[in-house]
Amino acid sequence: MTHLKIEYQPASALLLRATNPRTHSQKQIAQTGNPGGRPRKRGTSDFDLDKLLDRPMTVRIDGQPRVMQAKEVELRQLLDKALKKADLAAIEYLLDLMVQHGAIEPPPDRAGGFVIIMPNDLPEAVGYMAIERLGAQPWSKKDLAPIKAEYLAIRSELDRIVDDIMEYDL
């Protein structure tokens, strides 16, 4: 049985102790409990990531054990995630890998969304033909001449009536 020794100290002794300087082992006033902080990591760990990813693994596919590389396991999991869960990040990662390894061609760079402003003095069909062949405006009369001639050759009777009503310069 352990005996506890309880001593009574008068309040004056507590005041006296509070005014005594702190010893080196006591926490100083306004000092955190961890003055040195967390120790830094000791250098980098040296390992060959390619060697790790090239090592064979045994996995079960449909209950059957199969040996494959870790890279293949990772790609199969990404493909499942992309296809079954429609995970956009997985889809983007797989597409980037396919472009990087030449499996697919990257899409051409296109400007994001655009607005086509059609000129009021041309039929809509001529405007679309001009955009397809000449690109964005401005277009010169010389550039539009062959497009207008082609439109006149293929336009319908209804288009001719609308062109007359709108008084397009063809």
DSSP file (Angstrom, degrees, kcal/mol; ACC not computed):
  #  RESIDUE AA STRUCTURE BP1 BP2  ACC     N-H-->O    O-->H-N    N-H-->O    O-->H-N    TCO  KAPPA ALPHA  PHI   PSI    X-CA   Y-CA   Z-CA
    1    1 A M              0   0    0      0, 0.0     2,-0.4     0, 0.0     0, 0.0   0.000 360.0 360.0 360.0 133.5    0.0    0.0    0.0
    2    2 A T        -     0   0    0      2,-0.0     2,-0.5     0, 0.0     0, 0.0  -0.749 360.0-143.6 -95.3 136.0    1.4    3.4   -1.0
    3    3 A H        -     0   0    0     -2,-0.4     2,-0.4     2,-0.0     0, 0.0  -0.848   9.0-144.9 -99.7 131.8    1.1    6.2    1.4
    4    4 A L        -     0   0    0     -2,-0.5     2,-0.7     2,-0.0    -2,-0.0  -0.800   7.1-149.0 -94.2 134.9    0.5    9.7    0.1
    5    5 A K        -     0   0    0     -2,-0.4     2,-0.5     2,-0.0    -2,-0.0  -0.916  13.6-169.9-106.3 115.4    2.1   12.6    1.9
    6    6 A I        -     0   0    0     -2,-0.7     2,-0.4     2,-0.0    -2,-0.0  -0.913   2.5-167.1-108.1 125.4    0.1   15.7    1.7
    7    7 A E        -     0   0    0     -2,-0.5     2,-0.5     2,-0.0    -2,-0.0  -0.899  15.4-135.2-113.4 142.4    1.7   18.9    2.9
    8    8 A Y        -     0   0    0     -2,-0.4    -2,-0.0     0, 0.0     0, 0.0  -0.810  19.8-167.3 -93.5 131.9   -0.1   22.2    3.6
    9    9 A Q        -     0   0    0     -2,-0.5     5,-0.0     3,-0.0     2,-0.0  -0.979  19.2-126.4-120.0 131.9    1.6   25.3    2.2
   10   10 A P    >>  -     0   0    0      0, 0.0     4,-1.2     0, 0.0     3,-1.0  -0.338  27.7-109.9 -69.8 158.0    0.5   28.7    3.3
   11   11 A A  H 3> S+     0   0    0      1,-0.3     4,-2.0     2,-0.2     5,-0.2   0.807 116.2  63.0 -58.9 -32.6   -0.4   31.2    0.6
   12   12 A S  H 3> S+     0   0    0      1,-0.2     4,-2.0     2,-0.2    -1,-0.3   0.847 100.2  52.9 -63.6 -33.3    2.8   33.3    1.3
   13   13 A A  H <> S+     0   0    0     -3,-1.0     4,-2.1     2,-0.2    -1,-0.2   0.869 107.6  51.3 -69.6 -36.4    4.9   30.3    0.2
   14   14 A L  H  X S+     0   0    0     -4,-1.2     4,-2.0     2,-0.2    -2,-0.2   0.897 110.2  48.8 -67.1 -39.5    3.1   30.1   -3.1
   15   15 A L  H  X S+     0   0    0     -4,-2.0     4,-1.3     2,-0.2    -2,-0.2   0.909 110.3  51.7 -64.4 -40.7    3.6   33.8   -3.8
   16   16 A L  H  X S+     0   0    0     -4,-2.0     4,-0.7     1,-0.2     3,-0.3   0.899 109.6  49.7 -62.5 -41.1    7.3   33.4   -2.9
   17   17 A R  H >< S+     0   0    0     -4,-2.1     3,-0.7     1,-0.2    -1,-0.2   0.876 106.6  55.5 -67.4 -37.1    7.6   30.5   -5.4
   18   18 A A  H 3< S+     0   0    0     -4,-2.0    -1,-0.2     1,-0.2    -2,-0.2   0.784 107.8  49.3 -67.2 -27.0    5.9   32.4   -8.2
   19   19 A T  H 3< S+     0   0    0     -4,-1.3    -1,-0.2    -3,-0.3    -2,-0.2   0.608  89.1 100.3 -88.9 -11.3    8.4   35.2   -7.9
   20   20 A N  S << S-     0   0    0     -4,-0.7    -3,-0.0    -3,-0.7     2,-0.0  -0.459  86.1-100.2 -71.5 146.8   11.4   32.9   -8.0
   21   21 A P        -     0   0    0      0, 0.0     2,-0.1     0, 0.0    -1,-0.1  -0.341  41.2-106.6 -66.2 149.3   13.1   32.7  -11.4
   22   22 A R        -     0   0    0      1,-0.1     2,-0.1    -4,-0.1     6,-0.1  -0.445  31.8-122.4 -75.8 148.7   12.3   29.6  -13.4
   23   23 A T    >   -     0   0    0     -2,-0.1     3,-1.3     1,-0.1    -1,-0.1  -0.377  29.6-100.2 -85.2 170.6   14.9   26.9  -13.8
   24   24 A H  T 3  S+     0   0    0      1,-0.3     4,-0.1    -2,-0.1    -1,-0.1   0.770 121.0  54.2 -63.9 -26.2   16.2   25.7  -17.1
   25   25 A S  T 3  S+     0   0    0      2,-0.1     2,-0.3     0, 0.0    -1,-0.3   0.560  93.1  87.5 -87.0  -8.1   13.9   22.7  -17.1
   26   26 A Q  S <  S-     0   0    0     -3,-1.3     2,-0.2     1,-0.1    -4,-0.0  -0.654  90.3-101.5 -92.3 149.3   10.8   24.7  -16.7
   27   27 A K        -     0   0    0     -2,-0.3     2,-0.1     1,-0.1     3,-0.1  -0.486  40.1-126.6 -67.0 131.2    8.8   26.2  -19.5
   28   28 A Q    >   -     0   0    0     -2,-0.2     3,-1.4     4,-0.2     2,-0.1  -0.389  36.0 -83.7 -76.3 158.0    9.6   29.9  -19.8
   29   29 A I  T 3  S+     0   0    0      1,-0.3    -1,-0.1    -2,-0.1     3,-0.1  -0.390 114.3  10.4 -63.5 136.5    6.7   32.4  -19.9
   30   30 A A  T 3  S+     0   0    0      1,-0.2     2,-0.4    -3,-0.1    -1,-0.3   0.736  98.7 129.2  64.8  26.8    5.2   32.8  -23.4
   31   31 A Q    <   -     0   0    0     -3,-1.4    -1,-0.2     1,-0.0    -4,-0.0  -0.907  58.6-121.2-111.1 139.6    7.1   29.8  -24.7
   32   32 A T        -     0   0    0     -2,-0.4    -4,-0.2     1,-0.1    -1,-0.0  -0.274  23.2-114.2 -73.0 165.6    5.3   27.0  -26.6
   33   33 A G  S    S+     0   0    0      1,-0.3    -1,-0.1     2,-0.1    -2,-0.0   0.604 112.4  43.6 -75.5 -10.8    5.5   23.5  -25.4
   34   34 A N    >   +     0   0    0      1,-0.1     3,-0.8     2,-0.0    -1,-0.3  -0.590  64.9 164.1-132.5  71.8    7.5   22.4  -28.4
   35   35 A P  T 3  S+     0   0    0      0, 0.0    -1,-0.1     0, 0.0    -2,-0.1   0.814  77.4  49.2 -64.2 -31.4   10.2   25.1  -29.0
   36   36 A G  T 3  S-     0   0    0      1,-0.1    -2,-0.0     3,-0.0     0, 0.0   0.714  99.9-151.2 -79.3 -19.6   12.3   23.0  -31.3
   37   37 A G    <   -     0   0    0     -3,-0.8    -1,-0.1     2,-0.1     3,-0.1  -0.091  41.9 -31.7  74.1-179.6    9.3   22.0  -33.4
   38   38 A R  S    S-     0   0    0      1,-0.1    -4,-0.0    -4,-0.1     2,-0.0  -0.509  75.3-108.1 -70.9 136.0    9.0   18.8  -35.4
   39   39 A P        -     0   0    0      0, 0.0    -1,-0.1     0, 0.0     3,-0.1  -0.343  37.2-106.6 -66.8 147.7   12.4   17.5  -36.6
   40   40 A R        -     0   0    0      1,-0.1     2,-0.1    -3,-0.1    -3,-0.0  -0.287  39.8 -92.0 -70.1 157.0   13.0   17.8  -40.3
   41   41 A K        -     0   0    0      1,-0.1     2,-1.2    -2,-0.0    -1,-0.1  -0.405  39.4-117.7 -67.0 147.4   13.0   14.8  -42.6
   42   42 A R        -     0   0    0     -3,-0.1    -1,-0.1    -2,-0.1    -2,-0.0  -0.719  60.2 -66.5 -92.3  90.1   16.4   13.2  -43.1
   43   43 A G  S    S-     0   0    0     -2,-1.2     2,-0.3     2,-0.0    -1,-0.1   0.009  77.1 -50.8  65.0-169.9   17.2   13.5  -46.8
   44   44 A T        -     0   0    0     -3,-0.1     2,-0.5     1,-0.0     0, 0.0  -0.716  49.4-117.4-102.5 153.4   15.4   11.8  -49.6
   45   45 A S        -     0   0    0     -2,-0.3     2,-0.7     2,-0.0    -2,-0.0  -0.785  26.9-139.8 -89.9 131.2   14.6    8.1  -49.9
   46   46 A D        +     0   0    0     -2,-0.5     2,-0.3     2,-0.0    -1,-0.0  -0.819  41.9 136.1 -96.6 113.8   16.4    6.5  -52.8
   47   47 A F        -     0   0    0     -2,-0.7     2,-0.9     0, 0.0     3,-0.1  -0.981  54.3-114.0-151.4 153.8   14.3    4.0  -54.7
   48   48 A D     >  -     0   0    0     -2,-0.3     4,-2.1     1,-0.2     5,-0.1  -0.785  22.1-168.4 -93.1 106.7   13.7    3.3  -58.3
   49   49 A L  H  > S+     0   0    0     -2,-0.9     4,-2.6     1,-0.2     5,-0.2   0.888  88.0  52.9 -64.0 -39.9   10.1    4.0  -59.2
   50   50 A D  H  > S+     0   0    0      1,-0.2     4,-1.6     2,-0.2    -1,-0.2   0.911 109.3  49.4 -61.9 -41.0   10.3    2.3  -62.6
   51   51 A K  H  > S+     0   0    0      1,-0.2     4,-0.8     2,-0.2    -1,-0.2   0.898 111.3  49.9 -64.2 -39.4   11.7   -0.8  -60.9
   52   52 A L  H >< S+     0   0    0     -4,-2.1     3,-0.5     1,-0.2    18,-0.2   0.911 113.9  44.3 -64.7 -42.5    8.9   -0.8  -58.4
   53   53 A L  H 3< S+     0   0    0     -4,-2.6    18,-1.6     1,-0.2    17,-0.6   0.697 111.1  55.1 -77.6 -18.4    6.2   -0.4  -61.1
   54   54 A D  H 3< S+     0   0    0     -4,-1.6    -1,-0.2    -5,-0.2    -2,-0.2   0.600  81.6 109.0 -87.7 -12.0    7.8   -3.0  -63.4
   55   55 A R  S << S-     0   0    0     -4,-0.8    15,-1.1    -3,-0.5     2,-0.1  -0.363  76.8-109.1 -68.2 144.1    7.7   -5.8  -60.7
   56   56 A P  E     -A   69   0A   0      0, 0.0     2,-0.3     0, 0.0    13,-0.2  -0.453  35.1-168.7 -74.7 145.8    5.2   -8.5  -61.3
   57   57 A M  E     -A   68   0A   0     11,-2.9    11,-2.5    -2,-0.1     2,-0.6  -0.945  20.1-129.9-129.3 151.3    2.2   -8.8  -59.1
   58   58 A T  E     +A   67   0A   0     -2,-0.3     2,-0.3     9,-0.2     9,-0.2  -0.920  36.0 169.4-102.4 121.4   -0.4  -11.5  -58.7
   59   59 A V  E     -A   66   0A   0      7,-3.1     7,-3.0    -2,-0.6     2,-0.6  -0.864  32.3-120.1-126.6 161.2   -3.9  -10.2  -58.9
   60   60 A R  E     -A   65   0A   0     -2,-0.3     2,-0.5     5,-0.2    -2,-0.0  -0.911  24.9-178.2-106.6 124.7   -7.3  -11.9  -59.2
   61   61 A I  E >  S-A   64   0A   0      3,-2.6     3,-1.8    -2,-0.6    -2,-0.0  -0.982  79.6 -15.4-121.8 118.2   -9.5  -11.1  -62.2
   62   62 A D  T 3  S-     0   0    0     -2,-0.5    -1,-0.1     1,-0.3    -2,-0.0   0.864 129.4 -55.3  53.6  39.4  -12.9  -12.8  -62.2
   63   63 A G  T 3  S+     0   0    0      1,-0.2    -1,-0.3    -3,-0.0    -3,-0.0   0.357 115.4 114.1  82.0  -6.4  -11.6  -15.2  -59.5
   64   64 A Q  E <   -A   61   0A   0     -3,-1.8    -3,-2.6     1,-0.0    -1,-0.2  -0.850  68.6-122.8-101.7 130.2   -8.6  -16.3  -61.6
   65   65 A P  E     +A   60   0A   0      0, 0.0     2,-0.3     0, 0.0    -5,-0.2  -0.474  35.4 179.5 -69.4 140.0   -5.0  -15.4  -60.4
   66   66 A R  E     -A   59   0A   0     -7,-3.0    -7,-3.1    -2,-0.2     2,-0.5  -0.998  23.9-135.3-144.6 138.2   -3.1  -13.5  -63.0
   67   67 A V  E     +A   58   0A   0     -2,-0.3     2,-0.3    -9,-0.2    -9,-0.2  -0.828  39.8 146.5 -96.9 127.2    0.5  -12.1  -63.0
   68   68 A M  E     -A   57   0A   0    -11,-2.5   -11,-2.9    -2,-0.5     2,-0.1  -0.967  47.9 -88.7-151.8 166.0    0.9   -8.6  -64.4
   69   69 A Q  E  >  -A   56   0A   0     -2,-0.3     4,-2.0   -13,-0.2     3,-0.2  -0.381  35.4-116.6 -76.5 156.0    3.0   -5.5  -63.8
   70   70 A A  H  > S+     0   0    0    -15,-1.1     4,-2.5   -17,-0.6     5,-0.2   0.850 115.5  58.5 -61.3 -34.5    2.0   -2.8  -61.3
   71   71 A K  H  > S+     0   0    0    -18,-1.6     4,-2.5     1,-0.2    -1,-0.2   0.915 106.1  48.0 -60.9 -42.5    1.7   -0.3  -64.2
   72   72 A E  H  > S+     0   0    0    -19,-0.2     4,-2.5     2,-0.2    -1,-0.2   0.892 110.2  51.9 -66.6 -38.8   -0.9   -2.5  -65.8
   73   73 A V  H  X S+     0   0    0     -4,-2.0     4,-2.2     2,-0.2    -2,-0.2   0.930 110.9  48.4 -61.4 -44.9   -2.8   -2.9  -62.6
   74   74 A E  H  X S+     0   0    0     -4,-2.5     4,-2.4     1,-0.2    -2,-0.2   0.925 112.3  47.9 -61.5 -45.4   -2.9    0.9  -62.1
   75   75 A L  H  X S+     0   0    0     -4,-2.5     4,-2.5     1,-0.2    -1,-0.2   0.880 110.7  51.4 -65.6 -37.7   -4.1    1.4  -65.7
   76   76 A R  H  X S+     0   0    0     -4,-2.5     4,-2.5     2,-0.2    -1,-0.2   0.910 110.9  48.4 -64.3 -41.1   -6.8   -1.2  -65.4
   77   77 A Q  H  X S+     0   0    0     -4,-2.2     4,-2.4     2,-0.2    -2,-0.2   0.911 112.5  48.6 -65.5 -41.3   -8.1    0.4  -62.2
   78   78 A L  H  X S+     0   0    0     -4,-2.4     4,-2.7     2,-0.2    -2,-0.2   0.906 111.0  50.4 -63.3 -41.3   -8.1    3.9  -63.8
   79   79 A L  H  X S+     0   0    0     -4,-2.5     4,-2.7     2,-0.2     5,-0.3   0.912 110.9  48.7 -64.4 -43.0   -9.9    2.5  -66.8
   80   80 A D  H  X>S+     0   0    0     -4,-2.5     4,-2.9     2,-0.2     5,-0.7   0.924 112.9  48.3 -60.7 -43.8  -12.6    0.9  -64.6
   81   81 A K  H  X5S+     0   0    0     -4,-2.4     6,-1.4     1,-0.2     4,-1.1   0.904 113.9  46.7 -63.3 -41.6  -12.9    4.1  -62.7
   82   82 A A  H  <5S+     0   0    0     -4,-2.7     4,-0.4     4,-0.2    -2,-0.2   0.914 121.9  34.1 -67.6 -43.1  -13.2    6.1  -65.9
   83   83 A L  H  <5S+     0   0    0     -4,-2.7    -2,-0.2    -5,-0.2    -3,-0.2   0.905 125.5  35.9 -83.1 -42.8  -15.8    3.8  -67.5
   84   84 A K  H  <5S+     0   0    0     -4,-2.9    -3,-0.2    -5,-0.3    -2,-0.1   0.855 131.2  27.5 -82.7 -35.1  -17.9    2.6  -64.6
   85   85 A K  S  <<S-     0   0    0     -4,-1.1     3,-0.2    -5,-0.7    -3,-0.2   0.433  95.7-129.5-107.0  -0.4  -17.9    5.7  -62.5
   86   86 A A        -     0   0    0     -4,-0.4     2,-0.7    -6,-0.2    -4,-0.2   0.887  37.3-178.3  51.5  43.6  -17.5    8.3  -65.2
   87   87 A D     >  -     0   0    0     -6,-1.4     4,-2.2     1,-0.2    -1,-0.2  -0.643  17.0-159.2 -76.6 112.1  -14.7    9.9  -63.2
   88   88 A L  H  > S+     0   0    0     -2,-0.7     4,-2.7     1,-0.2     5,-0.2   0.847  89.2  54.9 -65.3 -34.8  -13.6   12.9  -65.2
   89   89 A A  H  > S+     0   0    0      2,-0.2     4,-2.3     1,-0.2    -1,-0.2   0.912 110.2  46.4 -64.7 -41.3  -10.2   13.1  -63.6
   90   90 A A  H  > S+     0   0    0      2,-0.2     4,-2.5     1,-0.2    -2,-0.2   0.899 112.6  50.4 -66.5 -40.3   -9.5    9.5  -64.5
   91   91 A I  H  X S+     0   0    0     -4,-2.2     4,-2.5     2,-0.2    -2,-0.2   0.930 111.7  47.6 -62.7 -45.4  -10.7   10.0  -68.1
   92   92 A E  H  X S+     0   0    0     -4,-2.7     4,-2.5     1,-0.2    -2,-0.2   0.911 111.8  50.3 -62.5 -42.9   -8.5   13.1  -68.4
   93   93 A Y  H  X S+     0   0    0     -4,-2.3     4,-2.3     2,-0.2    -1,-0.2   0.922 111.7  47.6 -62.2 -45.0   -5.5   11.3  -67.1
   94   94 A L  H  X S+     0   0    0     -4,-2.5     4,-2.4     2,-0.2    -1,-0.2   0.907 111.7  50.0 -64.1 -41.8   -6.0    8.3  -69.4
   95   95 A L  H  X S+     0   0    0     -4,-2.5     4,-2.4     2,-0.2    -1,-0.2   0.912 109.9  51.2 -63.0 -41.2   -6.4   10.7  -72.4
   96   96 A D  H  X S+     0   0    0     -4,-2.5     4,-2.7     1,-0.2    -2,-0.2   0.910 110.5  49.3 -61.1 -42.0   -3.2   12.5  -71.5
   97   97 A L  H  X S+     0   0    0     -4,-2.3     4,-2.1     2,-0.2     6,-0.2   0.910 110.2  50.9 -62.8 -41.7   -1.4    9.2  -71.3
   98   98 A M  H  <>S+     0   0    0     -4,-2.4     5,-2.4     2,-0.2     6,-1.1   0.898 113.0  45.1 -64.1 -40.5   -2.7    8.1  -74.7
   99   99 A V  H ><5S+     0   0    0     -4,-2.4     3,-1.2     3,-0.2    -1,-0.2   0.923 111.6  53.4 -66.2 -43.8   -1.6   11.4  -76.2
  100  100 A Q  H 3<5S+     0   0    0     -4,-2.7    -2,-0.2     1,-0.3    -1,-0.2   0.851 114.1  41.4 -60.5 -36.5    1.8   11.2  -74.5
  101  101 A H  T 3<5S-     0   0    0     -4,-2.1    -1,-0.3    -5,-0.1    -2,-0.2   0.314 115.6-111.5 -98.2   8.2    2.4    7.7  -75.9
  102  102 A G  T < 5S+     0   0    0     -3,-1.2    -3,-0.2    -4,-0.3    -4,-0.1   0.643  79.8 126.8  77.7  14.7    1.1    8.4  -79.3
  103  103 A A  S   <S+     0   0    0     -5,-2.4     2,-0.3    -6,-0.2    -4,-0.2   0.839  81.4  13.5 -72.9 -32.0   -2.0    6.2  -79.1
  104  104 A I  S    S-     0   0    0     -6,-1.1    -2,-0.2    -9,-0.1    -1,-0.1  -0.945  82.3-111.5-137.6 160.0   -4.2    9.1  -80.1
  105  105 A E        -     0   0    0     -2,-0.3    -6,-0.1    -3,-0.1    -7,-0.0  -0.719  37.9-111.5 -89.1 141.3   -3.7   12.6  -81.6
  106  106 A P        -     0   0    0      0, 0.0     3,-0.1     0, 0.0    -1,-0.1  -0.416  39.1-101.7 -68.4 149.3   -4.3   15.6  -79.4
  107  107 A P        -     0   0    0      0, 0.0     3,-0.1     0, 0.0     2,-0.0  -0.373  45.0 -95.9 -67.7 151.3   -7.3   17.6  -80.4
  108  108 A P        -     0   0    0      0, 0.0     2,-0.4     0, 0.0    -3,-0.0  -0.346  44.2 -99.9 -66.1 148.6   -6.5   20.9  -82.3
  109  109 A D        -     0   0    0     -3,-0.1     2,-0.4    -2,-0.0     0, 0.0  -0.541  48.7-177.6 -69.7 126.5   -6.3   24.0  -80.2
  110  110 A R        -     0   0    0     -2,-0.4     2,-0.2    -3,-0.1     3,-0.1  -0.955  30.8-110.7-126.6 146.3   -9.5   25.9  -80.6
  111  111 A A        -     0   0    0     -2,-0.4     2,-0.1     1,-0.1     3,-0.0  -0.512  46.0-102.9 -69.4 142.5  -10.6   29.1  -79.1
  112  112 A G  S    S-     0   0    0     -2,-0.2    -1,-0.1     1,-0.0     0, 0.0  -0.388  74.7 -31.2 -66.8 148.4  -13.3   28.7  -76.5
  113  113 A G        -     0   0    0      1,-0.1     2,-0.3    -3,-0.1    -1,-0.0   0.656  67.3-166.5  11.1 148.7  -16.8   29.5  -77.7
  114  114 A F        -     0   0    0     -3,-0.0     2,-0.4     2,-0.0    -1,-0.1  -0.966  17.7-129.0-150.1 165.1  -17.5   32.2  -80.2
  115  115 A V        -     0   0    0     -2,-0.3     2,-0.6     2,-0.0     0, 0.0  -0.971  16.1-145.0-120.4 132.3  -20.3   34.3  -81.7
  116  116 A I        -     0   0    0     -2,-0.4     2,-0.7    20,-0.0    -2,-0.0  -0.870  10.4-163.2 -98.5 120.8  -20.9   34.5  -85.4
  117  117 A I        -     0   0    0     -2,-0.6    20,-0.1    20,-0.0    -2,-0.0  -0.910  12.2-151.9-104.5 111.8  -22.2   38.0  -86.4
  118  118 A M        -     0   0    0     -2,-0.7     2,-0.1     1,-0.1     6,-0.1  -0.609  18.8-113.6 -84.7 139.6  -23.7   37.7  -89.9
  119  119 A P    >   -     0   0    0      0, 0.0     3,-0.8     0, 0.0     8,-0.1  -0.427  16.7-135.4 -68.2 147.9  -23.7   40.7  -92.1
  120  120 A N  T 3  S+     0   0    0      1,-0.2     4,-0.1    -2,-0.1    -2,-0.0   0.674  98.5  62.2 -77.4 -17.4  -27.1   42.2  -92.9
  121  121 A D  T 3  S+     0   0    0     47,-0.1    48,-0.8     2,-0.1    -1,-0.2   0.301  97.0  65.7 -96.3  12.1  -26.4   42.6  -96.6
  122  122 A L  S <  S-     0   0    0     -3,-0.8    48,-0.1    46,-0.1     2,-0.0  -0.957  87.1-104.9-129.1 149.1  -25.9   38.9  -97.4
  123  123 A P     >  -     0   0    0      0, 0.0     4,-2.1     0, 0.0     3,-0.3  -0.378  36.7-114.4 -64.3 152.2  -28.1   35.8  -97.3
  124  124 A E  H  > S+     0   0    0      1,-0.2     4,-2.3     2,-0.2     5,-0.2   0.888 115.6  54.9 -57.9 -41.6  -27.5   33.6  -94.3
  125  125 A A  H  > S+     0   0    0      1,-0.2     4,-2.3     2,-0.2    -1,-0.2   0.884 107.0  50.4 -61.7 -39.6  -26.3   30.7  -96.5
  126  126 A V  H  > S+     0   0    0     -3,-0.3     4,-2.5     2,-0.2    -1,-0.2   0.903 109.0  52.9 -65.2 -40.0  -23.7   33.0  -98.1
  127  127 A G  H  X S+     0   0    0     -4,-2.1     4,-2.2     2,-0.2    -2,-0.2   0.924 110.6  46.0 -60.8 -45.2  -22.5   34.1  -94.7
  128  128 A Y  H  X S+     0   0    0     -4,-2.3     4,-2.3     2,-0.2    -1,-0.2   0.896 112.4  50.5 -66.5 -39.5  -22.0   30.4  -93.6
  129  129 A M  H  X S+     0   0    0     -4,-2.3     4,-2.1     1,-0.2     5,-0.3   0.905 110.6  50.3 -63.4 -40.3  -20.2   29.5  -96.8
  130  130 A A  H  X>S+     0   0    0     -4,-2.5     4,-3.5     2,-0.2     5,-0.7   0.903 109.9  49.8 -65.2 -41.1  -17.9   32.6  -96.3
  131  131 A I  H  X5S+     0   0    0     -4,-2.2     4,-1.1     3,-0.2    -1,-0.2   0.913 111.4  49.6 -64.4 -41.5  -17.1   31.6  -92.7
  132  132 A E  H  <5S+     0   0    0     -4,-2.3    -1,-0.2     1,-0.2    -2,-0.2   0.898 125.0  27.2 -62.4 -40.5  -16.3   28.0  -93.8
  133  133 A R  H  <5S+     0   0    0     -4,-2.1    -2,-0.2    -5,-0.2    -3,-0.2   0.825 134.0  26.9 -94.9 -33.6  -14.0   29.1  -96.6
  134  134 A L  H  <5S-     0   0    0     -4,-3.5    -3,-0.2     1,-0.3     2,-0.2   0.583  93.2-138.9-108.9 -13.0  -12.6   32.5  -95.5
  135  135 A G     << -     0   0    0     -4,-1.1    -1,-0.3    -5,-0.7    -2,-0.1  -0.501  56.8  -3.5  84.9-160.3  -12.8   32.4  -91.7
  136  136 A A  S    S-     0   0    0     -2,-0.2   -20,-0.0     1,-0.1     0, 0.0  -0.188  91.7 -62.1 -67.6 159.1  -13.9   35.3  -89.6
  137  137 A Q  S    S+     0   0    0    -20,-0.1    -1,-0.1     2,-0.1     2,-0.1  -0.237  85.1  84.3 -66.0 162.3  -14.7   38.7  -91.0
  138  138 A P        +     0   0    0      0, 0.0     2,-0.4     0, 0.0    -2,-0.0   0.434  56.6 177.8 -86.2 150.6  -13.8   41.1  -92.6
  139  139 A W        -     0   0    0     -2,-0.1     2,-0.2     4,-0.0    -2,-0.1  -0.943  21.3-134.5-119.3 141.8  -14.3   39.9  -96.1
  140  140 A S     >  -     0   0    0     -2,-0.4     4,-1.9     1,-0.1     5,-0.2  -0.534  25.0-114.2 -88.6 162.8  -13.6   41.9  -99.2
  141  141 A K  H  > S+     0   0    0      1,-0.2     4,-1.4     2,-0.2    -1,-0.1   0.850 119.9  56.4 -62.4 -33.3  -16.0   42.0 -102.2
  142  142 A K  H  4 S+     0   0    0      1,-0.2    -1,-0.2     2,-0.2     3,-0.1   0.882 107.4  47.9 -65.8 -38.5  -13.3   40.2 -104.2
  143  143 A D  H  4 S+     0   0    0      1,-0.2     4,-0.5     2,-0.1    -2,-0.2   0.860 114.1  47.1 -68.0 -36.3  -13.3   37.3 -101.6
  144  144 A L  H  X S+     0   0    0     -4,-1.9     4,-2.8     1,-0.2     5,-0.3   0.686  90.2  84.4 -81.1 -18.7  -17.1   37.0 -101.6
  145  145 A A  H  X S+     0   0    0     -4,-1.4     4,-2.2     1,-0.2    -1,-0.2   0.906  92.6  43.0 -56.0 -49.6  -17.5   37.1 -105.4
  146  146 A P  H  > S+     0   0    0      0, 0.0     4,-2.0     0, 0.0    -1,-0.2   0.854 114.9  51.2 -67.6 -29.9  -16.9   33.3 -106.0
  147  147 A I  H  > S+     0   0    0     -4,-0.5     4,-2.3     2,-0.2    -2,-0.2   0.912 110.3  48.3 -70.5 -41.9  -19.1   32.4 -103.0
  148  148 A K  H  X S+     0   0    0     -4,-2.8     4,-2.5     2,-0.2    -1,-0.2   0.904 110.6  52.0 -62.9 -40.7  -22.0   34.6 -104.2
  149  149 A A  H  X S+     0   0    0     -4,-2.2     4,-1.4    -5,-0.3    -2,-0.2   0.907 110.5  47.7 -63.6 -41.3  -21.7   33.0 -107.7
  150  150 A E  H  X S+     0   0    0     -4,-2.0     4,-1.3     2,-0.2    -1,-0.2   0.902 111.4  51.1 -65.3 -40.5  -21.9   29.5 -106.2
  151  151 A Y  H  X S+     0   0    0     -4,-2.3     4,-1.8     1,-0.2     3,-0.4   0.918 107.4  52.6 -62.8 -43.4  -24.9   30.5 -104.0
  152  152 A L  H  < S+     0   0    0     -4,-2.5    -1,-0.2     1,-0.2    -2,-0.2   0.841 108.9  51.7 -61.5 -32.2  -26.7   31.9 -107.1
  153  153 A A  H  < S+     0   0    0     -4,-1.4    -1,-0.2    -5,-0.2    -2,-0.2   0.793 120.2  31.5 -75.6 -27.3  -26.1   28.6 -108.9
  154  154 A I  H  < S+     0   0    0     -4,-1.3    -2,-0.2    -3,-0.4    -1,-0.2   0.499  88.4 117.4-111.2  -4.3  -27.5   26.4 -106.1
  155  155 A R     <  -     0   0    0     -4,-1.8     2,-0.1    -5,-0.1    -3,-0.0  -0.282  59.6-123.7 -69.6 152.4  -30.2   28.5 -104.4
  156  156 A S     >  -     0   0    0      1,-0.1     4,-2.0     4,-0.0     5,-0.1  -0.307  26.1-103.4 -85.9 173.1  -33.8   27.4 -104.4
  157  157 A E  H  > S+     0   0    0      2,-0.2     4,-2.1     1,-0.2     5,-0.2   0.893 124.0  52.5 -63.9 -39.6  -36.8   29.3 -105.8
  158  158 A L  H  > S+     0   0    0      1,-0.2     4,-2.5     2,-0.2    -1,-0.2   0.916 107.8  51.2 -62.0 -43.2  -37.8   30.2 -102.2
  159  159 A D  H  > S+     0   0    0      1,-0.2     4,-2.7     2,-0.2    -1,-0.2   0.891 108.7  52.6 -60.0 -39.3  -34.3   31.5 -101.5
  160  160 A R  H  X S+     0   0    0     -4,-2.0     4,-2.0     2,-0.2    -1,-0.2   0.898 109.8  47.8 -63.5 -40.6  -34.6   33.7 -104.7
  161  161 A I  H  X S+     0   0    0     -4,-2.1     4,-2.4     2,-0.2    -2,-0.2   0.930 113.3  47.2 -66.0 -44.5  -37.9   35.2 -103.5
  162  162 A V  H  X S+     0   0    0     -4,-2.5     4,-2.8     1,-0.2     5,-0.2   0.914 110.6  52.7 -63.4 -41.9  -36.5   35.9 -100.1
  163  163 A D  H  X>S+     0   0    0     -4,-2.7     5,-1.9     1,-0.2     4,-0.8   0.893 110.3  48.3 -60.6 -39.8  -33.3   37.5 -101.6
  164  164 A D  H  <5S+     0   0    0     -4,-2.0     3,-0.3     2,-0.2    -1,-0.2   0.912 112.7  47.6 -66.0 -42.9  -35.5   39.8 -103.7
  165  165 A I  H  <5S+     0   0    0     -4,-2.4    -2,-0.2     1,-0.2    -1,-0.2   0.921 115.4  44.4 -64.5 -43.1  -37.7   40.8 -100.8
  166  166 A M  H  <5S-     0   0    0     -4,-2.8    -1,-0.2    -5,-0.2    -2,-0.2   0.604 105.4-133.5 -78.3  -9.9  -34.6   41.5  -98.6
  167  167 A E  T  <5 -     0   0    0     -4,-0.8    -3,-0.2    -3,-0.3     2,-0.2   0.906  33.4-174.9  57.8  46.1  -32.9   43.3 -101.5
  168  168 A Y      < -     0   0    0     -5,-1.9     2,-1.2    -6,-0.1    -1,-0.2  -0.480  29.4-120.6 -70.3 143.1  -29.6   41.5 -101.1
  169  169 A D              0   0    0    -48,-0.8    -1,-0.1     1,-0.2   -48,-0.0  -0.715 360.0 360.0 -85.8  94.7  -26.8   42.7 -103.4
  170  170 A L              0   0    0     -2,-1.2    -1,-0.2   -48,-0.1   -18,-0.1   0.362 360.0 360.0-113.5 360.0  -25.9   39.5 -105.2
